[in-house]
Amino acid sequence: MRQSERVVVVGGGLGGLAAAIRCAVAGRPTTLIEARPNVGGKLNIVRDQGFVWDIGPSLLTMPWVLDDLLRVAGSSLAAELDVVSLPSACRYLWADGTRFDAMASLPALIQSIAAINSRDVGNFMRFMQYSQQLWDLSADQFLYTPMTGWQSLLDWRVLRDGWRLDGLLILHRYGVMHPGDPIVLVAAAARHRRDAFAAADFAMDHLKSQSWFWKREKTAKGWRWIEPRPDDHRDLARW
């Protein structure tokens, strides 16, 4: 995109506002189109008969993202908002009088869970571990990497970890080898055999086309470098 080309952002929600701000700061003429009277999307206010309601968001879970956007625009989160950290993120109430406070600190949250059912503490910690795995798997690819098309989703880490492997071993020989010698070993371990088979297949396709191995072959006509074949690239394109 040339810098003089106009950018039209449809929708004045949080994502649309962020995109428009970044485009404008980059020096591109930017137009933001919003059907409603106010921009902000779910970040908005309802006023009626003298009463005022905040309609969301109820939590600011990633303040550094908002701070980064404001700094791009020449300001900061601290300069624009007074962000107050509360001890409890929210409170749940049941008809029988049960109350649960989702505390902001992990030790206090565990105490809240244990007060209702101590057996759920272990389940919660396993869920937290699973959530951490999802974050480590997806954060860079889906939150911090520009989307340039569906090919942007084909990150090898996302595909690899999406199979829930217990282990992946790759051994590749180097040096002088002769026809018939074993060259590469790929072994995948998973609770489900299809995950293991798919991961091994995926690893082999990447070894054939994208790994940094320089191979050359000696024939009666001398030495020649071996390049990936069209079939190798087609195999890789499956992923």
N, C-alpha and C positions, 0 to 999 in steps of 0.2 A: 504494500500500500504506500503510495506517495504521500508525503507529509501534507500536501495541499488538498488531498481528497477529503471531502466532507464525510463525517461519521454520523449516522443516525442510530440512536439507541432507542429501541421500543420498550417501554416499561420503566417507570420510575421507582421501582422497588430498590432494595438495598444493592442487589447485583447491578441493576441498571445505573444507579447513581455512581457506584464505584467505577464501572466501565466508563461512564461519561467523564468523570473527574480525571481518570488516568489518560483518556484520549485528549481531553482539553489541555492538560498539563504537558502532554507530548507535542503540543502545537498544532493539533488538527482541528479544523472547524467542526464543532460538535453540536448536534441538535438532540435533545431528549424529549421523547413523546410519551405522555402519560394520560390515560383516559379519565382518571379520577381527579377530583378538585385538588388533592394534595399528593405530593410525592412522598415516598417513604415506604410504600407497601405495608408490610405488617408492623413496621415501626411507625406507629401513628397514635392519634388521640381522637376519642369520640366525646363530643360535648352535646348535652341535651338537658334542657330545663334547669340550667344552673349547675349540673353535675358534670364531672370530667372523669373519663376512664382511659387509662393506658391500655391499649389492646395488644401490646407486645413490642419487642420480644421480652419475655419474662426473665431471661438469663443472658448475661454477656460472657459466654464461655471462652472466647478467644479474643481478648482485648487487644493483643498485639497486632492482629490483622487490621482492626480499625485504626490503631495508632499508626501503622505503616501507611495506610491510605491517607490519613490526615497529614502525615509528614510529607508525602508526595505533593500534597496541595499547599505546603508551606506552613502547616500548623502542627498540632499534636493532640493526642487524646487528653492529656492533662490540661492543655490550654482551652479545650472546648467543653469538657464535661468534668463534673465532680463525681468520680466513680467511688462508691462506698461499698466496701466488702462487708457482707453480712455473715453472721455465724451459720445461718441456715439458708439453704437455697430455696426451699419450699416446704410446705407442711401439708400432709395428707390426713384427712379426718374421715372416720367411718361412722355409720349410724349407731354402732354398739359402743361408741365412745373411744375406740382405739385411735391413737394419734401417732403419726410417724413424722419425724423431722429429718429431712435430707440435709444433713450437716455438711458444711463446706470442707471441714478437715476430715481426713480418713479415720483417725482414731475415734473421733466423736460420731462419725457415721456408723462405724462398726458397733459402737455402744447402742445406737438407736436400733440397729438391726437385731442385736442380741436381746434387747429388751422385749421384742415381739416373739422372736424364735431364734434361739442360739444356733440351731442347726443350719440356718440360712447364712450364717457368716461365711462358712466354707464355700457355699454356692456363690455367694457374692464375690469372694476373692477369685474364684475360678472365672467368673464373668469378667472381672476386672483384667485378669490376665489375657483372656480372649480379646477383650476390647483393645488392650495394648498391642496385641498382634495385628489386629485390623488397622490400628493407627499406623504402626510401623510399615505395614504393607501398602497403605493407600495414601498417606499424607503427602509425600513428595509428588506422586504421580497425579493425584486428583486435586490437590489444593495449591501446590506451589509450582506447578509446571504448566505453561501456557498450552491450551488445547488448540491443536492445528488440524484436527480431523480425527476420524475413528482410529487412525494408525497410532495416535498419541497414547491410546490405551494399551497398546501391545508392548508393555514394558516387561522385560524378561523376569524381573523380581515379582511382579504381580502374578504372572502366569505360574512361576515356580511355586511361590508360597501359597497360591490358591489351591494347590493339590494337597495341602496339609501333610507334607512329607515328614517322616521321622528322620530321614537322612538321605544325603545324595553324595556319592563318591565318584570322582572322575580321575582316572589315571591315564596319562598319555606318555608314551615312550618318546625318547629323542635319541639322536645319534644315527649310526648306520644300521639299517634294517634290510632284510632280504625278503623276496616274495614268499608269502605264507606266514611270516612272523606276526605274532599278535602285536597290535599297535596301541589300541585304546580299550579301556574298561570303563563302562558306565554302569553303576549300580544304584538303584533307588529303593528306599524302604518306606513303606506306608501301610497304614491299617487296611486300606482297600487296594487290591491289586491293580485296578484300573488307574488309580492315581500314580502308582509306581511305574506302570508301563508307559503312561502318557508323559511323565516327567523324564524318563529315560529317552524316549523318542524325541522329545523337545531338546534335551541336552545334545543328542547326537546331531540333530539338524543344525544347531548353532555351532558345534565343533567343526562341522564340514564347511561352513560358509563365513562365520564371523570371528572365530577365535584366531589369535595371532600366532599361527604356526606357519613357518616357511618350509615348504616341502619341495624337494627336487628329486628327479628320477634319472638314473643313469641307464641309457640304452646303447645299442650299437652305434647310434648317431651322436652320442655324447650326452651331456647333461641338459635337462629342461626343467623349468619350474612348473609345478602343478598348481593350477588355479581351480576354484570351484566350478563345477559343471552347471549347465542350465538346470538340470534336474535337482542339484543341490539348492539352488536359489528358489526353485518352485517348492521344494520340501519346506524350506524356511518360511516361505510366504503363507503356509497353512496356519501359522501361529499369529 
